[in-house]
Amino acid sequence: MKTYFKRVARRFAKNWQNYLIQSFYATFAIFIVFLVLGMAHTIIVASIASSCFVIFVMPSSPTAQPKNLVGGHIVGLASGSLYTFFAYDAVQPTSFIFYALVVGISIFLMILTDTEHPPAAGTALGVAVQGFSIDVVVAVVMSTIVLSIINLLLRSKLKSLT
């Protein structure tokens, strides 16, 4: 256990500025997303928050690349929207089956389209649970585009923190 804490302390001491700056970037990005989406869409904001983790903690990861970030969330939006074609009653046991199916479909489609981005499965679930709306589509697409631009612009300054 002591070895673990020593290793963590060394890594933090070496990169403490990046830990703080990159955490601030993520905080600011989620603040903006909350301003746009509001509390009514917290499930969607949670998936974008997970994307922020990927972008600001693992910026060179394949899942942090713009194609995967934007493409994965678009797949998630499309998959979650499938639920709107079925009866919408969020508390029925059959809904739980569809929620799980939507997540599975989004994973399958992300793999098929080579746009793997794990947080986007949360977008699929969020859209299925909360329902489809143009506001959510615009906010998710704009959020992912902005995060992609940040990743591209700050790529030389962002360090992998894992």
C-alpha positions, 0 to 999 in steps of 0.5 A: 500500500505504501508503494502505491501511495509513493508512486501516486505522489511521485506522479502528482509531484511531476505533473501537478500543474497539468493535473490542476490545469486540465481539471480546470479545463474540464470543470469549465467545459462542463459548466458551459454544458450545464448552462446550455442544457440545464438540470433537466438533462443531467443524464446527457451532461453526465455523458459529456462529463465522461467525455471531458475525462477522456479528453483532459486525462487521456488526450492521446487516447484513440477514444479522445480523437475527434472522429470518435468523440463526435462520431460516438456521440452521434451514434449514441444520439441516433441509438437513443432516439430509436426508443422514441419510436416505441411506447414511451413510459419510463417506469415500465419494466419493458422500458428497462429492456429497451434502455439496455437494448439502446445501449447495446445497439450504440456499442455495436454501431460504434464498433461497426463505424469505428467511432468507439467512445465509451461515454457515448453509450451514456448519451444513448441511454440519456436520450432514451430515458429523457426523450428526444429533443432538438435542444439535446441534439444541438447541445451534444453535437456542439459540446463534442465539437467544442471538446474536439477543437479544444483537444486539437488546439491544446494537444501539445499542452495536454498530457496524459495523466494516467 
